[in-house]
């Protein structure tokens, strides 16, 4: 996945300071943002006002390493 800066970066009630990055694969897109408190926030790019998942930095690193290993 290649991450790019989202055109909707810095929007949302609880995530106003987040610098959102988008990634798409096979038409499915997500956005992720680094955050000081939980580590990484993730949301559905098609539902920006919907739920936001929070991952610790180590959990996010393990997830992205697993994705890279699949390639």
BARONU-994115 format. One record per residue (C-alpha): x, y, z; residue in three letters. Coordinates in nm, 3 decimals, padded with zeros to 5 digits. Layout:
N
+---------+---------+---------+-----+
!      xx !      yy !      zz !   r !
+---------+---------+---------+-----+
!       X !       Y !       Z ! Ala !
...
+---------+---------+---------+-----+
***
This chain:
71
+---------+---------+---------+-----+
!      xx !      yy !      zz !   r !
+---------+---------+---------+-----+
!  00.000 !  00.000 !  00.000 ! Unk !
!  00.115 !  00.350 ! -00.075 ! Unk !
! -00.005 !  00.611 !  00.173 ! Unk !
! -00.098 !  00.962 !  00.057 ! Unk !
! -00.218 !  01.267 !  00.248 ! Unk !
! -00.596 !  01.269 !  00.265 ! Unk !
! -00.787 !  01.566 !  00.128 ! Unk !
! -00.998 !  01.535 !  00.444 ! Unk !
! -00.702 !  01.560 !  00.681 ! Unk !
! -00.762 !  01.753 !  01.004 ! Unk !
! -01.139 !  01.696 !  01.008 ! Unk !
! -01.362 !  01.518 !  01.259 ! Unk !
! -01.477 !  01.588 !  01.612 ! Unk !
! -01.223 !  01.388 !  01.816 ! Unk !
! -00.951 !  01.380 !  01.556 ! Unk !
! -00.919 !  01.747 !  01.460 ! Unk !
! -00.540 !  01.752 !  01.500 ! Unk !
! -00.487 !  01.426 !  01.311 ! Unk !
! -00.288 !  01.428 !  00.987 ! Unk !
! -00.481 !  01.160 !  00.798 ! Unk !
! -00.314 !  00.949 !  00.526 ! Unk !
! -00.511 !  00.734 !  00.280 ! Unk !
! -00.430 !  00.396 !  00.130 ! Unk !
! -00.633 !  00.193 ! -00.118 ! Unk !
! -00.603 ! -00.159 ! -00.247 ! Unk !
! -00.854 ! -00.328 ! -00.479 ! Unk !
! -01.096 ! -00.039 ! -00.430 ! Unk !
! -01.100 ! -00.065 ! -00.048 ! Unk !
! -00.963 !  00.246 !  00.123 ! Unk !
! -00.871 !  00.332 !  00.480 ! Unk !
! -00.719 !  00.638 !  00.640 ! Unk !
! -00.466 !  00.633 !  00.923 ! Unk !
! -00.320 !  00.908 !  01.139 ! Unk !
! -00.044 !  00.913 !  01.399 ! Unk !
! -00.166 !  01.029 !  01.736 ! Unk !
!  00.024 !  01.097 !  02.058 ! Unk !
! -00.224 !  00.924 !  02.290 ! Unk !
! -00.313 !  00.582 !  02.147 ! Unk !
! -00.050 !  00.560 !  01.872 ! Unk !
! -00.237 !  00.526 !  01.540 ! Unk !
! -00.598 !  00.603 !  01.449 ! Unk !
! -00.771 !  00.426 !  01.159 ! Unk !
! -01.105 !  00.503 !  00.993 ! Unk !
! -01.304 !  00.408 !  00.685 ! Unk !
! -01.238 !  00.660 !  00.408 ! Unk !
! -01.602 !  00.631 !  00.297 ! Unk !
! -01.739 !  00.702 !  00.649 ! Unk !
! -01.522 !  00.977 !  00.793 ! Unk !
! -01.779 !  01.057 !  01.062 ! Unk !
! -01.802 !  00.690 !  01.162 ! Unk !
! -01.604 !  00.499 !  01.421 ! Unk !
! -01.230 !  00.546 !  01.461 ! Unk !
! -01.014 !  00.255 !  01.576 ! Unk !
! -00.711 !  00.326 !  01.796 ! Unk !
! -00.403 !  00.104 !  01.794 ! Unk !
! -00.089 !  00.119 !  02.005 ! Unk !
!  00.231 !  00.190 !  01.812 ! Unk !
!  00.362 ! -00.168 !  01.861 ! Unk !
!  00.030 ! -00.320 !  01.743 ! Unk !
!  00.032 ! -00.096 !  01.434 ! Unk !
!  00.394 ! -00.186 !  01.358 ! Unk !
!  00.311 ! -00.558 !  01.379 ! Unk !
!  00.009 ! -00.510 !  01.152 ! Unk !
!  00.199 ! -00.317 !  00.884 ! Unk !
!  00.489 ! -00.566 !  00.901 ! Unk !
!  00.242 ! -00.850 !  00.839 ! Unk !
!  00.099 ! -00.662 !  00.538 ! Unk !
!  00.445 ! -00.606 !  00.393 ! Unk !
!  00.532 ! -00.974 !  00.442 ! Unk !
!  00.230 ! -01.072 !  00.230 ! Unk !
!  00.366 ! -00.895 ! -00.077 ! Unk !
+---------+---------+---------+-----+
***
